[in-house]
Amino acid sequence: MGRDELLGQARAAHADRRWLTAFDAFQAAESAAPLGPEDLGLMAECAHLLHRLDDFFAVRELAYHRELDTGDPVAAATSAFWIGAQHLHEGEIAQGTGWMQRAFRLAATVKQDDRLRGYLSFASSFRAEAAGDLDAAARIADEAVEAAQRCDDADLTALALHQAGLLHLRAGRLDKGRALLDEAMVVVTADHATPMVTGIVYCGVIAGCWSVYDIGRAHEWTDALTGWCAAQPELGSFVGECRVRRAELRLLHGEWGEAMAELGGMEDDVDRQSAALAIYVRGDLERLQGRWEDAERSFATAARLGQEPQPGLALLRLARGSTQAAAAMVRRSLTETAEPDRRVAVLAAAVEVLLAVGDEAGATAAATELDTLAGRQDSDVVRAVAAQARARLAVGTGHPERAGEPVRTALETWLRVGAPYEEARARRLLEAACRALGDTESAAREERTAREIFERLGARPDLDALDHHARQTLSAREVEVLRLVATGATNRAIAAELYLSERTVDRHVSNILSKLGVASRSAATARAGEWHLV
């Protein structure tokens, strides 16, 4: 096959989004005769979409040098920008900074060019963000948006809007941030941006939604990303992150089996960052299922890949009885975690863990900070997390009368969002508050509902905790009655066996059903079997 035919095949495959086919054809054409910078750009995009980053860097650098050789400093500066941006994304700071400096140096040699100015404003925004100046970073990103709109460049427009939106979210300007991200998504969903930029923006926007717990938008854009990835069978980049985001949503909505299926085999994903996050999420799910040894391994693997395993690991230590180790972990995490989204999760865990070790002051401080964050973030989910922490603090410090209002607020949110595990946890708090206030009937109802949810999910540790609590609350006489109920004996027969009045046995059976959170004698019999009382 001749070089021109190979090149035609490569361009056609690229247009059809057959990335591997296109890359191989471009490579064969380059072997026959040097490609021009434009075709090298397409070849580099194929490499990126296949997540063959060594090839991406090699081809982009080749394009950079050929652009310099042909006297096109604007194109060369743009190539330098992309090389630098990818190195920075991979955490290779020195190389990334060096290539960005090349881009700036080349830009200084040409007349005003809005497109190049926009890309370099984008780079300057990265620099300001890394220095911790979010306001300056957002202002510079806004300048990149203006430059993009002047030159009508779809890639630059999508990137700049997405970067500006993320920065405004981080700076607490949530309405503006969301509006900018929505505008960026209009560009990519209309198929105006190139595939590489489309994938970058999809993933960035979805991460931004999760950072402010905007579950509705996370759903919408994850569904769109799923469809986009599915239409490109040869895609390597972005697929892993898409799977993780789907798994997080399934976990939230109680679809634990489906979530675990999404996370299967992610250790081998070509994207290390996606693999690390996936393995952490898997470890958290294993923790909730009571598969503690599996969770230990998952958290260790996630940490080895660069993912901080908190607060999941601290909650695992708490579940396994290592309360002091759990407390040390959350205290350390609180000193190290600045990002609001991760801090919300760490603070919620800290309230639970610190109460377990008797650190009421620490738990109170964590709950108070959660309330402050909830006031800053326009998120029902964050408000629910804060309210539930406040209720947990009230119950844990002996003030159950203060728990009802916040826990009902949280419960309403979990019901609306469709988060059954969090709903069940809220019901356990409500049950504890009701029981402490003497409302045993309401307590039994909430315990029964929570148990049904935990059983449906397979939340073994929570079920064990319920059973332990129920066993602790049964008196010795009630245990005797339960054993006889489990044999099928009537209340009259039990009364005769234990030399009690039938009225007394009626009262014992009623108390047993209430304490066990079950509605029938058959359910109580099943519980007695689980506890080996019969």
N, C-alpha and C positions, 0 to 999 in steps of 0.2 A: 504494500500500500504506500502510495506516495505521500510526501510531506503535506501537500495541500489537502489531500483527502483525509489524512489524519487530523489536520487542524479543523477541517469542517466537521468531522465526527466529534471532536472534542467540544467544539462550540455548541453543536446540537445537543450533546449529552448534558452539557452545563445548563442549557436552556430548559431541558427536561428534568433537571435536578437529579441526574444520575451521576452522583459525585465521584464515585470510584471509577466508573467508565470514563468520565471526562478527564480525571486526573491522569489515568494511564495513557489516554490518547494525547493529551498535552505533553506528557513526558516523552512519548515516542516522537512527537513532532519536534520537540526541543532537541532530541538526539540527532534528528536529521538536519536541522538548521536552527539557529538561534531564534527564539520567539521574540516578538515585540513586547514592550512593557504592558500593553493592554491585555494581551493573552496571558502574560505572566501573572497579572493581577487576578485573572479568572482562575488560573491554575492554583494560585495561593489560596484563593477562597475555597476551592475544592479541598485542599489539604486541611484548612481550618475546619470545614464542615465534617470532614472525616476524622477530625481530632488527631491528625498526624502533625503534631506541632513542629517537630524537627524539619519536616518537609515545608511546612508553612514558613518558618523562618528562612530556610535556604532559598526558597523561591522568591519571597519578598525582598530579600537582600539582593538577589540577582536582578530583580526589577529595579530596585533602588540604583544599582550601579549603571544599568542600561539607561535609566532616565537621566542620570547625570551625564552619561556619554552622549546622549542625544540633545543635551542642552535644555532639559525641562526641569528646572529646580522646584517648581511647584509640585509636580508629580513625585519627584524624589523626596521632597519634604513630607508629602502625604504617606508615602511608603514608610519613611522613617517613623512617622507617627504611629502607624499600625504595628510596626515591629516593636516599638517601645511600649505601646499600650498592652500588647500581649505578654511581653516580659513582665511588666508590672502586675498584670492579672495573675501570673504564675508565681508571684512573690520574688522575682529575680530583679531586685531593686536597682543594683548597679548597672546591669545591662539596659534595663528599661529607661533609667535616667539618662544614660549615655545616648541612646537613640533619640530620646525626646530632645536632648540638647542639639543633636544634629538637625532635627527638624526646625528648631528655633533659629539655628545659625543660617540654614538655607533660606528661611523665610525673610531674614533680614536683608537678603541680596536681591529681592524682587519687589516690584511695585505692589501697591495695595491689592490684595486678592481676598474677597470676602470668604470664599470657600476655605482657603488655607487659614485665614484668620480664625474662622469658626473652629476648625479642628485644633488649632493651637490654643484657643481659648478653652476648649474642652480639656486639653492637656494641663493648662494652667489651673483649671478648676481641680483636677486631680491633685496637683501639687499643694494647693491651699487646703484641701480636705485632709491630706496626709499630715499637714502642719497643725491640724486641729482648728483651723479658722473656717468654720462652716458658713458664716455669713459671707465672707469674701469668696469662698468657693461657689456659693449659690449665686452671688452677684456676677461672677465671671461666667458661670454656666448660662445665666440669663443673656449675657452678651453673645455667647455662642448661638443661642436660639435666634437672636436678632440677625446675626450674620448669616445663619442658615436660611432664614426667610428671605433675606435680600438676594441670595444667589440661587434660591429654589433648588437646593440639593436635598433629596429625600433622606439619604443616609445620615447626613449631618443633622438634619432637622429632627429625625427620630432619636439619634444619639443625644443631642443637646437637650431636647425636651425631657428625655428619660433621666439624664444626669441632673438636670435642674430640679426635676420632680423629686428624685431621691434625696437631694440635698435639702430641699425645703421640708420634706418629711422629717429628716434628722434634726433640723433646726426647730422643729415644733410647729411649723406653718402648714398644718395638715391639709386645710382646704386648698391652698395654692398647690401643694405638692401633688395631691390627688388629681387636680385639674390638669396639671402638666403631664402626669403619667397617662391619663386618659387620652390626652391629645397625641402623645407619642404612639399609643396603641392604635389610634385612627390611621396613622401613617403606615404602620406595619400590617395591620389587618386588611388594608386596602391594597396590599402587595406592591406598594410604591418603593419600599426599601429593598436593598439586595438581601439575599438569604442570610448571609453572615450577620449583618446588622439586625435583621429581623429576629434571629435567635438570641442575640445579645440583649436586645430590648425586651423581648418576651421574658427572659429569665430575670433580668433586672427589675422589671415592673412587678413580677410575681413576688420576688424577694421583698420588694418595697411594701407590697400589700401585707405580707406576713409581719413585717417589721412594726406595723401599726395595728396588727390584728384585724385587718379589713377582710373578713372571711368571704363576704359576698364578691368582692372584686377578685380575690384569690381564686375562687371557684370559676368565675367567668373567664379569666385569662388562662387558667390551667386547662380548662376545657378547650380553649382555642389553641393553646400550644400543643395539646395532645393531638388534635386534628392536623396541625401543621407538621408535626413530626411523623405522624402515620403516613402522610402523603409522600414521604421521602425515605424509602426503605434502606437506602445506602447511607443515611445520616449517622454520624458518630457523635458529634458534639450535641449538647443540649438534651439528648434523649435521657441520660441519667438523671439530670436535674428535674426533668419533667416527671419521671417515675417517682422521685422523692416527694415532689409536691403533691402528686396524686395520693401517695401513701399517707402523707400528713393529713390530708382531707379525709381519707377513709378512716384513719385512726380517730380523728375528732368525731366522726359520725358513727362510730361504733362498728365499723365494718372491718374488724380486726383480721379476719382470715384473708380478705382481699388486700388489706394493707401489707400483711406479711408476704403475700404473693408478689406484690409490686417490688418489695425490697429484696427478694431472693436473688442471689448471684451478683449483688452489687459490688462485692469485693473486687470483681474483675472489670468494673467499669473503667473506660479509658480516661474519664475525668476524675482525678484524685479527690477534688473537693466534693463533688457529688457523691462519690463512694463513701467518703468520711461521714458526711451528713446522713446518708442512708443507713450506715451501720450504727450510728448513734440512735437514730429513730427506731431502728430494729431493736437495739438494746433496751430502749425505753418500753417498747411493746412487750418484749420478753419479761421485763420487770413486772409489768402489770399482769402478765399471765402467770407469774410465779415460777418462771423458768430461770431461776437465779444464776445458775452456772453459765447458761447460755448468755444471759445478760452481762455477766462479768467479762466473758470473752469479747462480746460485741463492744462494750465500752473501752476495753483495752485496745482493740483493733482500731476503733475510731480515734482514740488518742494518739496512737502510733501514726495515723494518717493526717494528724494535725487538727482534729476536731476536739475542742474542750468537752469532756464528758459530763459536764454539770448542767443542770442539777440532777440529772438522772442517776449518776453514781451515788450521790449523797442520799437520795431517796431509796436506792437499793440497800445502802448500808443501814438506813433506818429500818427498813423492812426486815433485815436479817438480824436486827438487835444490836448492831454496832453504833449505838446512838452518839457516843462521843466522837467517833470518827466522822459520822455524818455531820455533826455540828462543826467540827473543824473545817470540813470541806465547804459548807455553805458560808461560814465566816470568811474564809479565804476568797471564795467566789465573789462575795459582796465587795471586797476591796479591789478586785480586778475587773469586774464587769461594769462597763460604762454604757454600752448600747442599750437604749430603753427596752427593746423587745426582749433581749436576753435577760435584762435586769428584772423585768416583770416576772419571768419564770423563776429566777433565783430567789427573789423576795418571797414569792408564794411558798416555795419549798422551805425557805428559812423560817417562816412562821411555824410551819408544821414541825420541823426538826428541832428548833430552839425550844418550843413548848415541851417537846419530849424529854429534853435534858434539864427542864426547870428554869431556863433562861427567859423569864417573863419580860424583862427589860429589852432584851434583844428581839424577841418576837414582837413586842409592841412597837419597837422602832421600825421593824420591817413592815408591819401592817400599816403604820402611819405613812411610810414612804410610798407604799403601794397606793394609798389613797391620794397622795400628791400626784403620782404619775397618772392615775385614773382621771384626775381633774385636768391634766394637761392634754391627754390623748382623747380624741373624739372617737372612742371605741367602746361599744357595749360589752365586748369581751373583756377588755381590761377592767372596766368598771365591775363586771361580775367577779373576776379574779380577786379584786380588791375587797369587794363585799364579802366574798366567801372567806377570805383571810380574816376579815374583821369578826365574822361569826365564829370562826375557829378560835380566835383569840378570846372571845367572850366565853365560850364554853370551857376552854382550857384554863382560864383564870378564875373560874367559879362565878361567872356572871351570865348564866344562861338566859336571863330575862333580856339581855341586850342582843341576843343572837337572832331572834325571829325576823326582824325587819331586813337586816342585810342578807341573811341566807335566802329569804324568799325573793329578794331582788335578784340574787345570783341564779336561783332556780328558774325564774321566769326567763332569763336570758338563755340558759342552757336548753330549755324546752323550745324556745324560738329558733335558736341556732341549730338544734338537732345534735346535741353533744351528750349522749346517754351516760357515759362514764362520769362526766362532771356532774350531771344531774343526780346520779346515784350518790356521789360523794356529798353533794349538798343535802340530799335527803338524810344521809347518816348524821350530819350535823344537826338538822332539824329534829331528827329522832332523839338525839342526845339532849337537846335543849328541852324538848317536850317532856322527856322522862324526868329530867332534873326538876322540872316545874310541877311534876305530879300528874301530867296529862298522859297517862299510860296508853290510852286508846289511840290518840294521835301518834304517839311514839311507835306503837306496834304497826300502825298503817304505813308510816314512812319507812320503817325497817323492812316491812314485807315488800314494798315497792322497790326499795334499794336492792334487796336480795334477788328479786326477779331480774333486775337489770344486770347485776353482777353475774348471775347464772347464765344469762343469754350471751354475755360478752365472753365468759370464761375468765373472769377476774378472780383467780383462785386466792390470792392473798387477802382480798377484801372479804371473800366468803369465809375464809378461815377466821378472820378477825370478828366477823359477825357471829360465827359459831362459838368462838372463845368467849365473847361477851355474853352470849345466851347461856352457856354452861356456867359461867361465873354467877349469873343472876338467879339460877334455879336453886331452890333450897333442897336440902337432903330429902325432905318429904315429897317435894315436887318431882325429884328424880325417881323416887319409888313409884309414884303415881304414873309417871311417863312410861316406866318399864312395863307396867301392867296395861296401860293404854295400848302399847305396842303389841301386846299379846292378843288384842281384840276384845279384852274384857270390857263389860259395860260399867258405867259408874256405880250401879248397885253392886256388881260383883267386886269391884275395887273396894267399895266401902266395907263389904263383908270381910275381904282379905286383910284389910289394914285396921279393922275395928274402928272405923270412922263413920260419921253420919253421911248419908248420900249428899246432903246439902254442902258439907265440907268438901267432898270429892268434886262436886260441881264447881265449887269456887277454885279448887286447885287446878282443874282442867282448864278453866277459863284463864287463869293466870299463866299457865304453861303455854297456851296458844298465843297469848299476848306477848310473853317474853321471847318466844321463838319466832315471832313475826309470821305465823302461819294461820290459816283460816279453818283448817279441818283436822280431825283426829288422824286421818290417813297421812296428812303432811307431817304431823307431829311424829307419827310412827316412822316415817322415812327418815326424819332427823335423828330419832333415837337409834336407828340402824347405822347412820353415818357416824354416830358417836360411840358405836359399839356398846350401847346400853342393853341391847337384847341379843 
